[in-house]
């Protein structure tokens, strides 16, 4: 007989709350969860695998609406593979744009920090100039490294 978990055990296994699992089931992110004779949810290993995949998609910032669509397509069968792939490719492009924006933001922060480091040493560094910020010396335990 296959393993089955109560909602509390499934919550503990996935790190989600029981309320979140109920919500995901209510909106259709999780479907087909078995019930005991008393009506309590019984999560299978497959259910937990799907939940973990949902968590990964959520951790990438994928909107629930897209995850819902992906789930609908997955349940519809293999003939939807191209559309599911398209959803993932589109989201990958979104993530790449977000990463580029974060890199730009990080560069701005690096330049501003270099500005304050220079000021602390009585120097001037124009953090708004297009030149890269000066490399800073960072003390590591037992070493000196350049950052």
PARO-456125 format. One record per residue: x negated, z, y of N, C-alpha, C in turn. Coordinates in steps of 0.02 Angstrom, whole numbers, plus 50000, padded with zeros to 5 digits. Example, Ala and Ser with C-alpha at 12.3 -4.5 7.8 and 13.67 -1.06 7.14 Angstrom:
REM residues 2
+-------+-------+-------+-------+-------+-------+-------+-------+-------+
:   n_u :   n_w :   n_v :  ca_u :  ca_w :  ca_v :   c_u :   c_w :   c_v :
+-------+-------+-------+-------+-------+-------+-------+-------+-------+
: 49340 : 50390 : 49716 : 49385 : 50390 : 49775 : 49340 : 50390 : 49835 :
: 49358 : 50354 : 49888 : 49316 : 50357 : 49947 : 49355 : 50394 : 50002 :
+-------+-------+-------+-------+-------+-------+-------+-------+-------+
END
This chain:
REM residues 147
+-------+-------+-------+-------+-------+-------+-------+-------+-------+
:   n_u :   n_w :   n_v :  ca_u :  ca_w :  ca_v :   c_u :   c_w :   c_v :
+-------+-------+-------+-------+-------+-------+-------+-------+-------+
: 49958 : 50000 : 49941 : 50000 : 50000 : 50000 : 49956 : 50000 : 50062 :
: 49974 : 49960 : 50111 : 49935 : 49954 : 50172 : 49942 : 50017 : 50214 :
: 49888 : 50031 : 50252 : 49889 : 50090 : 50295 : 49938 : 50079 : 50352 :
: 49972 : 50133 : 50370 : 50017 : 50132 : 50428 : 50006 : 50195 : 50468 :
: 50010 : 50188 : 50534 : 49997 : 50244 : 50578 : 50059 : 50259 : 50620 :
: 50068 : 50322 : 50634 : 50120 : 50343 : 50681 : 50100 : 50322 : 50751 :
: 50145 : 50326 : 50798 : 50129 : 50306 : 50866 : 50075 : 50352 : 50895 :
: 50075 : 50416 : 50877 : 50023 : 50461 : 50901 : 49955 : 50442 : 50874 :
: 49953 : 50425 : 50810 : 49890 : 50405 : 50779 : 49866 : 50337 : 50807 :
: 49913 : 50291 : 50817 : 49895 : 50226 : 50847 : 49869 : 50236 : 50917 :
: 49899 : 50282 : 50955 : 49876 : 50297 : 51022 : 49804 : 50324 : 51019 :
: 49792 : 50369 : 50973 : 49725 : 50398 : 50966 : 49674 : 50345 : 50946 :
: 49694 : 50300 : 50902 : 49650 : 50247 : 50878 : 49632 : 50197 : 50932 :
: 49679 : 50183 : 50977 : 49669 : 50131 : 51027 : 49649 : 50158 : 51096 :
: 49660 : 50223 : 51107 : 49645 : 50252 : 51172 : 49701 : 50241 : 51222 :
: 49756 : 50212 : 51200 : 49814 : 50203 : 51244 : 49861 : 50261 : 51232 :
: 49904 : 50275 : 51281 : 49953 : 50328 : 51271 : 50011 : 50301 : 51229 :
: 50048 : 50347 : 51199 : 50108 : 50328 : 51162 : 50157 : 50293 : 51209 :
: 50161 : 50316 : 51271 : 50206 : 50284 : 51320 : 50186 : 50212 : 51333 :
: 50120 : 50199 : 51337 : 50097 : 50131 : 51348 : 50113 : 50087 : 51289 :
: 50105 : 50113 : 51229 : 50122 : 50074 : 51169 : 50196 : 50058 : 51168 :
: 50237 : 50106 : 51185 : 50310 : 50094 : 51188 : 50325 : 50041 : 51241 :
: 50293 : 50046 : 51299 : 50304 : 49997 : 51353 : 50282 : 49927 : 51330 :
: 50223 : 49922 : 51300 : 50200 : 49857 : 51276 : 50249 : 49827 : 51225 :
: 50278 : 49870 : 51184 : 50328 : 49845 : 51136 : 50391 : 49824 : 51172 :
: 50412 : 49863 : 51221 : 50473 : 49848 : 51259 : 50469 : 49781 : 51294 :
: 50411 : 49765 : 51324 : 50404 : 49702 : 51362 : 50383 : 49644 : 51318 :
: 50369 : 49657 : 51254 : 50353 : 49603 : 51208 : 50280 : 49588 : 51197 :
: 50235 : 49630 : 51224 : 50164 : 49621 : 51210 : 50148 : 49638 : 51137 :
: 50184 : 49686 : 51111 : 50178 : 49706 : 51041 : 50246 : 49691 : 51009 :
: 50245 : 49655 : 50954 : 50308 : 49639 : 50921 : 50302 : 49655 : 50846 :
: 50360 : 49663 : 50815 : 50362 : 49670 : 50743 : 50334 : 49735 : 50715 :
: 50332 : 49787 : 50755 : 50307 : 49851 : 50730 : 50358 : 49878 : 50680 :
: 50335 : 49895 : 50621 : 50379 : 49921 : 50568 : 50407 : 49989 : 50588 :
: 50461 : 50007 : 50557 : 50493 : 50072 : 50568 : 50500 : 50107 : 50501 :
: 50493 : 50172 : 50503 : 50505 : 50213 : 50443 : 50580 : 50218 : 50433 :
: 50600 : 50249 : 50378 : 50672 : 50259 : 50365 : 50704 : 50300 : 50419 :
: 50665 : 50345 : 50449 : 50692 : 50387 : 50503 : 50690 : 50352 : 50571 :
: 50664 : 50290 : 50573 : 50662 : 50252 : 50635 : 50599 : 50258 : 50676 :
: 50550 : 50297 : 50651 : 50487 : 50305 : 50687 : 50443 : 50243 : 50678 :
: 50407 : 50225 : 50730 : 50362 : 50168 : 50727 : 50306 : 50181 : 50677 :
: 50288 : 50128 : 50641 : 50232 : 50130 : 50594 : 50188 : 50070 : 50608 :
: 50131 : 50083 : 50640 : 50084 : 50030 : 50659 : 50039 : 50012 : 50601 :
: 50031 : 49947 : 50590 : 49987 : 49923 : 50536 : 49917 : 49910 : 50564 :
: 49871 : 49895 : 50520 : 49803 : 49876 : 50540 : 49806 : 49813 : 50584 :
: 49850 : 49765 : 50565 : 49858 : 49705 : 50606 : 49883 : 49722 : 50676 :
: 49932 : 49769 : 50679 : 49957 : 49790 : 50745 : 49901 : 49818 : 50787 :
: 49859 : 49861 : 50757 : 49804 : 49891 : 50794 : 49753 : 49838 : 50816 :
: 49741 : 49789 : 50773 : 49696 : 49735 : 50791 : 49722 : 49696 : 50851 :
: 49787 : 49682 : 50851 : 49818 : 49647 : 50908 : 49814 : 49689 : 50971 :
: 49826 : 49754 : 50965 : 49822 : 49799 : 51023 : 49752 : 49799 : 51051 :
: 49702 : 49801 : 51009 : 49633 : 49800 : 51032 : 49617 : 49735 : 51068 :
: 49644 : 49680 : 51043 : 49635 : 49615 : 51076 : 49669 : 49616 : 51144 :
: 49730 : 49644 : 51148 : 49765 : 49650 : 51212 : 49722 : 49691 : 51261 :
: 49692 : 49744 : 51237 : 49650 : 49785 : 51281 : 49591 : 49745 : 51307 :
: 49562 : 49703 : 51265 : 49506 : 49662 : 51289 : 49529 : 49614 : 51343 :
: 49587 : 49582 : 51331 : 49612 : 49537 : 51382 : 49627 : 49574 : 51447 :
: 49657 : 49632 : 51442 : 49673 : 49672 : 51502 : 49608 : 49692 : 51538 :
: 49556 : 49708 : 51499 : 49493 : 49730 : 51530 : 49460 : 49673 : 51569 :
: 49479 : 49611 : 51555 : 49453 : 49554 : 51593 : 49493 : 49542 : 51656 :
: 49547 : 49579 : 51664 : 49590 : 49571 : 51722 : 49645 : 49519 : 51712 :
: 49654 : 49497 : 51650 : 49707 : 49448 : 51638 : 49775 : 49480 : 51652 :
: 49816 : 49447 : 51692 : 49882 : 49474 : 51707 : 49926 : 49479 : 51645 :
: 49969 : 49529 : 51644 : 50013 : 49540 : 51587 : 50055 : 49478 : 51573 :
: 50077 : 49443 : 51625 : 50118 : 49383 : 51615 : 50081 : 49331 : 51573 :
: 50016 : 49322 : 51586 : 49977 : 49275 : 51547 : 49968 : 49300 : 51476 :
: 49957 : 49364 : 51468 : 49949 : 49392 : 51401 : 50014 : 49384 : 51361 :
: 50070 : 49395 : 51395 : 50135 : 49385 : 51362 : 50142 : 49313 : 51337 :
: 50124 : 49266 : 51380 : 50129 : 49196 : 51360 : 50082 : 49181 : 51302 :
: 50022 : 49207 : 51305 : 49974 : 49198 : 51251 : 50003 : 49225 : 51186 :
: 50032 : 49285 : 51189 : 50062 : 49315 : 51130 : 50120 : 49274 : 51102 :
: 50162 : 49248 : 51146 : 50217 : 49205 : 51124 : 50190 : 49144 : 51087 :
: 50139 : 49114 : 51115 : 50109 : 49055 : 51084 : 50077 : 49073 : 51016 :
: 50042 : 49129 : 51014 : 50010 : 49150 : 50952 : 50062 : 49160 : 50896 :
: 50118 : 49190 : 50914 : 50171 : 49201 : 50864 : 50204 : 49136 : 50843 :
: 50201 : 49085 : 50887 : 50232 : 49021 : 50872 : 50192 : 48981 : 50820 :
: 50128 : 48997 : 50813 : 50089 : 48963 : 50761 : 50029 : 48924 : 50786 :
: 49994 : 48896 : 50738 : 49932 : 48860 : 50752 : 49941 : 48798 : 50796 :
: 50000 : 48769 : 50796 : 50010 : 48709 : 50836 : 50005 : 48724 : 50911 :
: 50001 : 48787 : 50930 : 49994 : 48807 : 51001 : 49922 : 48823 : 51020 :
: 49876 : 48810 : 50975 : 49806 : 48828 : 50987 : 49778 : 48797 : 51051 :
: 49795 : 48735 : 51064 : 49768 : 48702 : 51125 : 49793 : 48737 : 51188 :
: 49856 : 48756 : 51188 : 49883 : 48790 : 51247 : 49853 : 48860 : 51255 :
: 49843 : 48894 : 51199 : 49811 : 48961 : 51203 : 49739 : 48953 : 51228 :
: 49704 : 48903 : 51204 : 49636 : 48891 : 51227 : 49636 : 48877 : 51303 :
: 49684 : 48839 : 51326 : 49690 : 48823 : 51397 : 49700 : 48888 : 51438 :
: 49741 : 48933 : 51414 : 49751 : 48997 : 51449 : 49685 : 49034 : 51455 :
: 49647 : 49036 : 51401 : 49583 : 49071 : 51401 : 49532 : 49036 : 51446 :
: 49531 : 48969 : 51444 : 49485 : 48932 : 51488 : 49501 : 48943 : 51561 :
: 49564 : 48942 : 51578 : 49586 : 48953 : 51647 : 49565 : 49023 : 51670 :
: 49575 : 49072 : 51626 : 49556 : 49140 : 51645 : 49480 : 49146 : 51651 :
: 49444 : 49111 : 51608 : 49371 : 49112 : 51613 : 49349 : 49086 : 51681 :
: 49381 : 49033 : 51705 : 49364 : 49006 : 51771 : 49378 : 49058 : 51826 :
: 49433 : 49093 : 51819 : 49449 : 49146 : 51867 : 49395 : 49200 : 51867 :
: 49374 : 49220 : 51808 : 49322 : 49272 : 51802 : 49257 : 49247 : 51833 :
: 49239 : 49185 : 51821 : 49178 : 49157 : 51850 : 49180 : 49158 : 51926 :
: 49238 : 49141 : 51954 : 49245 : 49144 : 52028 : 49238 : 49216 : 52052 :
: 49268 : 49263 : 52015 : 49263 : 49333 : 52035 : 49191 : 49358 : 52030 :
: 49156 : 49337 : 51979 : 49085 : 49356 : 51971 : 49044 : 49329 : 52030 :
: 49056 : 49267 : 52049 : 49020 : 49237 : 52105 : 49035 : 49276 : 52169 :
: 49097 : 49294 : 52179 : 49115 : 49333 : 52239 : 49082 : 49402 : 52237 :
: 49080 : 49433 : 52179 : 49046 : 49498 : 52173 : 48971 : 49492 : 52185 :
: 48941 : 49437 : 52162 : 48869 : 49427 : 52176 : 48857 : 49420 : 52251 :
: 48901 : 49384 : 52285 : 48895 : 49378 : 52358 : 48902 : 49447 : 52391 :
: 48951 : 49485 : 52368 : 48961 : 49552 : 52396 : 48901 : 49597 : 52383 :
: 48873 : 49591 : 52324 : 48813 : 49631 : 52306 : 48755 : 49612 : 52351 :
: 48746 : 49548 : 52364 : 48692 : 49525 : 52408 : 48700 : 49555 : 52478 :
: 48761 : 49557 : 52503 : 48774 : 49586 : 52569 : 48755 : 49660 : 52568 :
: 48775 : 49695 : 52515 : 48757 : 49766 : 52510 : 48682 : 49776 : 52506 :
: 48649 : 49734 : 52467 : 48576 : 49739 : 52460 : 48542 : 49730 : 52528 :
: 48566 : 49681 : 52566 : 48537 : 49668 : 52632 : 48549 : 49727 : 52679 :
: 48609 : 49756 : 52677 : 48624 : 49812 : 52721 : 48582 : 49873 : 52701 :
: 48575 : 49885 : 52637 : 48534 : 49941 : 52614 : 48461 : 49930 : 52635 :
: 48436 : 49869 : 52629 : 48368 : 49854 : 52651 : 48361 : 49866 : 52726 :
: 48413 : 49850 : 52763 : 48413 : 49864 : 52835 : 48404 : 49939 : 52848 :
: 48442 : 49980 : 52813 : 48437 : 50052 : 52824 : 48371 : 50080 : 52798 :
: 48344 : 50051 : 52744 : 48278 : 50072 : 52720 : 48225 : 50057 : 52773 :
: 48230 : 49997 : 52804 : 48182 : 49978 : 52856 : 48189 : 50024 : 52917 :
: 48250 : 50039 : 52936 : 48261 : 50084 : 52993 : 48231 : 50153 : 52979 :
: 48239 : 50177 : 52918 : 48212 : 50242 : 52900 : 48136 : 50244 : 52905 :
: 48105 : 50186 : 52898 : 48032 : 50182 : 52903 : 48010 : 50160 : 52972 :
: 48056 : 50160 : 53019 : 48039 : 50141 : 53088 : 48029 : 50067 : 53098 :
: 48055 : 50027 : 53052 : 48048 : 49954 : 53057 : 48116 : 49924 : 53072 :
: 48114 : 49860 : 53087 : 48177 : 49824 : 53097 : 48183 : 49770 : 53045 :
: 48241 : 49766 : 53015 : 48257 : 49713 : 52967 : 48326 : 49687 : 52985 :
: 48329 : 49623 : 53001 : 48393 : 49592 : 53020 : 48432 : 49576 : 52956 :
: 48480 : 49619 : 52940 : 48519 : 49610 : 52878 : 48567 : 49552 : 52882 :
: 48576 : 49524 : 52942 : 48621 : 49467 : 52949 : 48584 : 49400 : 52945 :
: 48518 : 49402 : 52943 : 48478 : 49341 : 52939 : 48485 : 49310 : 52869 :
: 48467 : 49247 : 52864 : 48475 : 49212 : 52800 : 48418 : 49225 : 52752 :
: 48363 : 49253 : 52775 : 48306 : 49266 : 52730 : 48325 : 49321 : 52681 :
: 48295 : 49319 : 52622 : 48310 : 49372 : 52573 : 48285 : 49439 : 52597 :
: 48317 : 49493 : 52575 : 48294 : 49559 : 52596 : 48225 : 49574 : 52568 :
: 48187 : 49615 : 52602 : 48121 : 49632 : 52575 : 48129 : 49671 : 52509 :
: 48080 : 49662 : 52465 : 48083 : 49699 : 52402 : 48065 : 49772 : 52416 :
: 48101 : 49816 : 52384 : 48090 : 49887 : 52395 : 48050 : 49916 : 52337 :
: 48010 : 49965 : 52352 : 47973 : 50000 : 52299 : 48017 : 50057 : 52275 :
: 48024 : 50060 : 52210 : 48067 : 50111 : 52179 : 48024 : 50153 : 52133 :
: 48030 : 50218 : 52139 : 47992 : 50263 : 52095 : 48032 : 50275 : 52031 :
: 48000 : 50259 : 51975 : 48029 : 50274 : 51910 : 47986 : 50329 : 51880 :
: 48013 : 50368 : 51834 : 47973 : 50422 : 51803 : 47908 : 50394 : 51774 :
: 47853 : 50415 : 51802 : 47787 : 50395 : 51777 : 47764 : 50325 : 51798 :
: 47805 : 50289 : 51837 : 47788 : 50221 : 51856 : 47810 : 50208 : 51928 :
: 47783 : 50153 : 51955 : 47808 : 50127 : 52018 : 47828 : 50055 : 52004 :
: 47889 : 50040 : 52019 : 47915 : 49972 : 52007 : 47941 : 49943 : 52072 :
: 47943 : 49878 : 52076 : 47971 : 49844 : 52135 : 48040 : 49820 : 52117 :
: 48088 : 49836 : 52161 : 48157 : 49814 : 52147 : 48174 : 49757 : 52193 :
+-------+-------+-------+-------+-------+-------+-------+-------+-------+
END
